[in-house]
């Protein structure tokens, strides 16, 4: 496992939050750090494959959002919403004196990246929106609502891996047992009773269920804010959350600074270690370096 340090910061409402800091080795050549923002039920461990490949060349900052992994759970479940997460991340950036970075956002993390583009475009040296956009397909949202906040408990890591394979086999059809175990160790934790359980506060589901199916804020007007910023749009070929048509519209709205890549035979969301994802991320970072 690539080396990192554990860091902590305080949210505006007093929660102690955690992040992993993969500090770049060697001389500082002005490379902006990579701020890795995970999906709804994910955490800093979700970016281990990316860190294995890029740490040492780039600094990676991987936060656990409130209610996940080593970050504190919120007293108010209705604070598990994107605007609050954005406030938390803004405080982290201020504490680290970071004013420019490459945002790598998977799903919920991509929504946060869009909010950053809308409010602090000058912070973005580059952006990756991983299988998410201004419009989310109802089928994918319904699927997410069906499993978020549903507690699970398994006696061994193999049992947890097999449960993931049963529920996500259509998302990652090429995965074998070893890959499912690796994913399980990123999503679950060992509790004090020796059981394998999901590593997040089950109450993160409450705002999603309270919202129901009504439309949220229209994010399409945000897309032009990425114009001129090296931007990678990743879409899983099997995605049920980001349609091919919406991905194409995103690329058109952003313009020439956007590259759209469809990752074959993967659903929501690409794990960022697929060959097509790796090559696309390398192209994005090369564009960031070239300014």
Protein Blocks (a to p, Z undefined) as FASTA:
>chain_A
ZZddddddddfkopacdddddddedjdehiacddddddfklcfklmmmmmmmmgojaccd
ddddehiajbccdfblklmcfklmmmmmmmmmmmnopabdcdddehjlmmmmmmmmmmmm
mlpnbdcdehiafbdcfklmmmmmmmgopacddfbfklmmmmmmmmmmmmmmmbcfklmm
mmmmmmpccdfkopacdfbdfklmmmmmmnmmadcddfklmmmmmgopacdddddfklck
bcfklmmmmmmmnommbccdddehiacddehlafklmmmmmmmmmmmmnZZ
